[in-house]
């Protein structure tokens, strides 16, 4: 049960901690990163535990009731990491599973020190002596917030202490999330595996989907494949939306029967070693797109390919959005869903009833990963190691009175995950089919074998 904690796998976590420790030492700051608490689902039932993303990235440790303290170099004292965690407890382990324990933590995780979690708040004042800042994210856990404030209050009551103590609390997000924007080799390996598993799940869903099958059956087959191939879980609530349900951006009921003549939009990704994949594909429930479905599908695909083509170092997130947006609006005008010119539609925002979201977001440990989108007041330029999504779409609501009935109820989104490289970009999810002709051929094969 403790197979994941292997000393041979600690190098990436050590390197990430060292990167943060160097920044902290320059500021004479400490950082406290608590683990996530278990969350109640209902009554005495809990959700499956998922570690806090910042804590996981720096420790690789998946148990609750823990905290990582990063301490800067102070005088002759070297910078170091201290992990507070639960001690072994035979009775509790019978009920809830084996614990790593304090004695094994340093070797298994590569941290400098390990101490019982019960000692955290008692020992924190002494450990923080010599630090002028405490990096800690408030507003996430009220109990931890109260303990942090109480700790600083106790330190303030020692005015004759020869060492400085933290005079301010600084949010950890700018420091930790900036580092998370740039994926190292181990992170990219996990994301590539998440993409492979996701591809298998989408292929399985495409094979099972047919008229009369319920959305929930497709969801079940998709997520079965994720787990069968080693995923932790779906990276987010899977969207399996037939027909007009696809016009609801975050549709998750997934409980309607599929009908011939409709499209099926699946927005689903696997999470592997807590790294997310995020993919959307849209295809016919039957054998072929209708004329209107194909027309809008081609518009969305053209927009996505245009946006993918400019993903490279130096391109901004906003440029990617504007590229996709113009292509979408050109298609809407071409097919008379917008009566004005392309420039007029862009200026007025009339397109927003058909395309109301942005084209890209950061991707990593979280589906909408941490990191600033704006720097110095402008859209941020991409750099090697960043991973983004590219996901244009068009959604014609079933009650959209401004268009002919033949267009209504069509929802289409096409989404891929893209790594920015030194020489351009790599589409991590390129193996998942999206060309319309290829999708129709796969649908014919799936329905023929049914």
C-alpha positions, 0 to 999 in steps of 0.5 A: 500500500506504500509502493508509491513512496520510493526513495528513487522517485524523490529527485523531482520533488527535491528539485522543486523544493530547492527552487522555492527555498532559494527564493525564500532565502533571498527574502528571508521568508518561510512557507507553510503549505498544509495538506488538504483536509478530507471532505465530507460527502454526506453524513459520515461518508467522505469524498475520495481523498485528493491531495492539495496540488501545491502540497503534492507538487512539493512532496509527492505525499498523498496522506491528509493531516500533514503540512510542509514547512520550508525554512530559509537560510538564516545565519549558519542554519541551512535552508531546509524542509520540515514535513509534519505528518501523522505517526504510525497507529496500528489501530487507525491503520486497520480502519483507514490504511497504512501510514508512512509514519514519521520514521520513514518520511525522510528516506521515502520523500527526501525531506530534511526533517519529519515531525509528528503533525501534533507538534506543528503549532507548538513548534512553529514559533521556534522554527519561524525565528529569524524569518521576516515573512511567512508565506501562507495562503489564507482563506482556504482552511479557517482552522489553520488560519486561526492557528497561524494568527495565534502563532504570530500573536505568541511571537509578537509577545516576545519583544526581547527576542534576539531574532526577527520574526514574521511581520507579515503573511504573504500569499503563497500562490504567486510564488508556487503557482508561477513555478507550476506554470513550467512543467519539468520532465517528471510532470510532462511524463505524467501529463503525457500518460494522462493524455494516453489514458484519455485517448483510450477513454474517448475511443471507448466512448465513441465505440459505445455511443449510439441511438438509444444508449443513455449518456450515463452509459457512455460516461461509465464506459469512458471512466471505466477505461480511465481507471482500468489504465491507471488514472487516479480519477477523472480530472473533473466531472465528465461532460457527456452531452447529447443534442441540445445538452451540449449548449450547456457549457458545464452540463454534468447530469449525463442522464439523457438518451442519445438520439439519431441525428444529434451530436454528442459532445464529450468533455472528459479527461483523466488525472494521472499522478494528479496531473490533468488532461482536458479534452473535448470531442464532438461527433454524430450519434448516428453515422454522419453529420447533418449539413448544418452540423458539418458546416458548424463543425468545420468552422470550429475545427478551422478555428482550432487549427488556426489557433493551434498553429500560432501556439509558440514561445512569445505568443500571448494567451489573448492572441490565441483567443483572438485568432480562434474568435475571428475564425469563428465569427467569419464562419458565423457570418459566412453561414448567415447566423450573424447578419453583420460583417465580421468586424461589426460582429467583433466590435459589438460582441453579437457573437457572444450568444454563440461563443461565450467563453475564452479559448485557453487556460493553463493546465497541470495539477489543476484543470484550470491550473494556477498562474497569472494570465496577465503580466505588467498589465498585458496578456502573458506571452507563452514560454517553453514548459507551459501547457495550455488548452485550445478549445473554441466552440459554437453553441446555438441554443434550442430557443435561439430565435435569431436563426433558422430552426435547422441550426438550433440545438447544435453544440460543438467544442473541440479541445486539445492540450498543448505544450509550448516548446523551444521550437514551437509546440506539441499537441499532447492529445493529437492521437484523439481523432477530430477530422470530420471525415475520420469521425464519420468513418469511426462512427460507421465502424462502431455502428456496423459492429454493434 
